[in-house]
Amino acid sequence: MPVYQLIDELVFPPPEDADPDGLLAVGGDLSVKRLLLAYQAGIFPWYTEETPILWWSPDPRLILEPKDLKVSGSLQRIVKKNVFKVTMDQAFADVIKGCAQTERPGQEGTWIVDEMIAAYCDLHEAGFAHSVESWQDGNLVGGLYGISIGSAFFGESMFSRVNDASKVAFVHLALLLQSWHFTLIDCQVTTKHLLKFGAREIPRSEFLERLKKALRFKTRSGRWNSTEDR
């Protein structure tokens, strides 16, 4: 399968043209307009400092419907005890930097390079990227971030400095999205961690159909607050 070289024009090749690993295109930029176009097409960037910008659309795709969220009994108890104070969009830059600094098994370095941090902070300022923060004793100890368009939330990364901090943030987000009638959380690639929450793999073709329907809904843009009217 060919890997496309992007040009200055804001266009992407069809996601179905990705190679067997999901790699679709190389190059382009991380402008707000290009990123939004990519996510609406089921495409996302993922690369390192040693490579150009790489764009992916894997098959199968891991998703979680908020209504299908599964929470273990032990995690439910932690949530109910309010072990962590959870906020939204209060420390976006700190959350994405926390994700970039987290060491992950089998991964050398990080794909959240400085260029990515700046680009997603721009998306946050534009009202499309959001963070969920877990705090303990006034310190940021975990969280996650992603992009919201229509009734879809595209999860990007999470981190924990204290056990269960990111899990509690994820549960908080999924329950909130459920109350807001979101239809889709894109988890991108499969991990055992997310499977335990009820995520499941679906063919890319099905994902693109679900995404198409999700994009018909009005985007809840701007800063998020978990106490907003639901």
N, C-alpha and C positions, 0 to 999 in steps of 0.2 A: 504494500500500500504506500502511496506517496505521502510525504510530509510536506505540507505547504509552507512557502515563505510568504509571510504577510507583507502587505504594502501599506503605504500611508493612508489609503482609503479605508474607512471603517467598515470592513467586511470580513467575514469568516467563511471558510469552506463548510460544507455540511458536516455535522458531527459524525454521521455514518461513515465518513471517509477516513476516520482515525485508524491507525494501525492496530494490530491485535493487543498491544499494551495500552491503547487509549491515546497515544500521542497523535495530535492532529496537525499542529502548525508551529512555526518558529518565527520569532521576531515581533514586530509591532511595538506597542508601548503599553503603559499601564495607566492611561488617562481614564478619568471617570467615565467618559462616554464609551470607550472601548471595553472597559470592564463590565459595565452594565449590559452592553450588547452581548458580550461573551456569556454572562450568566443567563441571560434570557434565551440563549441558544443551547444551554446545557454544556457550556465549555468553561474551564477555569484555568488560571495560570499556576504553574508549579515548576520551579527551577532552582538552581543554586548559583552562587557567585561565579562558578567555573563554566556556566553555560549561558547561552542567550535565553531570552524569555521563551518558555515552552508552554503550549496550550494543549489541554487534555479533555477528552470526553470518553471515560472508560465504559466498558461493557463487560460484565453487568455493572449496575449502579446500586449503591447502598442507600436506602431511604428509611425514614421513620415517619409514619403518619402520627401526628401528636396524640390522636385518640387511642393509639395502640401502645402508648408508653407503659413500660413495665418497670416497677421499682421494687427492689428487694425489701424484705421486712426490716433488715438492719439499717438500710439507707432511709427508709421511711421514718424510723425512730430518730435518726440524726436530723432529718428535715424538721420533724415536729418539735424537737428540743431546741431549735433555733441556735444550733452550735455556731453557725455562721450568719452574719448579717449579709443579706443579698441585695445588691443594687443593680441598676441598669444604666448604661451610658454615662457613668460617673468617672471612669478612668480608662477610656478606650486605649489611649496610647500606652499606658502602663500594662494593660492586658496583652496587647499584641507583642510588646517587648518581652513580657513574661513568657509568652508562648515561644518566642524566638530563642530565648535563653535556656529553655528546658531541654535537657538531654533525653533522647529517646532510644530505646534498645534497637540495635542494628542500624542506626542512622548516624552518619558522621556529619557534623556541622548542622546547618539549618537551611530550610528553603525559604524561611521568612527573612530575606535579606533586607538591607536598608531601603532599597528601592521599593520593595513590597510594603514595608512599614509606612513609608511616606504616601504611597498610593492608597492604601486602605484608610489611612487617617483622612485623606482627601474625601474618600467615599463616606466616611463617618461625618465629616463636616457638611457633605451634601445631603445627609439624612438617610443614607441607604445602608451603611454598615453600623452594627450595633455590638455592644459588649454587655456581658453579664459578669458582675464581680462578686466574689466571696471575701468577706472581711472577718478578721478575728483580732480583737483588742486594738482596733484601729489600723491594722496592717492588711494590705492586700495579699491574700494567701492562695488565691486561685481564681479562675474565670475562663471565659471563652468569648469568641467573637465570630461574626458571620455577616452575611448580606441578606437583606430582605427586599423582595420584589413581589408584588401581588400577594398571593396567599402562600408563597414559598419562602422558606428560610434556608439559606445555603451556609451550612456550618463549615468553618475554616479550621480552627484549631482551639485547643484548650490546654490549661496548665494547672498544676497544683504544687503548692509548697507545703501543704498540710494534707494529710490523708482525707479523702472524700470532698475536698473543697471544690474541685471542678465538677464532680458528680452532682453535688447539691446545686450548683449553678445551672447545670444542664437540666435537672429536674424542674427547677424554677422556670427556666425558659420554656420547656416543653409544655408544662401545665398552663403557662400564660398564653402560648400560641394556640393551645387547645381552646382556651376561653375566647380567644380572638378569632376562632374559626379558621385558623390556618390549616391547609390541607397537606402540606409536604415539608419535611425537613430533609434536605439533601445532605447525606453524610459522605458522599463522594466515593470513598473506597472502604472496603470491608475491614473491620477490626472486631476482635472478640468483645472488647469493651462495649462497643455500641450494639452488638448483637444481643447482649444481655439486657439492654434497654428496650428491646422489641424491634430493633431495626432489621431490615431484610433486604436481600438482593433482588433486583428486578432487571429484566433486559433493558438495554438503553432505549430501545424503541418504545417500551412502555413508559419509561421515565420521561421521554420527550413528550409523549401524549399527556401525561399527568402535568408536566410543566406548562404545556400550552394552555391547559385549563386553568392552572393556578394564576397565570399571568393575566387572566381576564378580570381578576379582582383588583380593587384599588389598593395601591401600595400605602402601607402605614409608614410614611416617611417622617423625618424629624427625630428629635430625641425621644427615646422610649422611657417610660416610667411604669413600674409594675402596679402602681396605684391608679393608673388611668381608668376611665370608664371602660367597661368591657362589653 
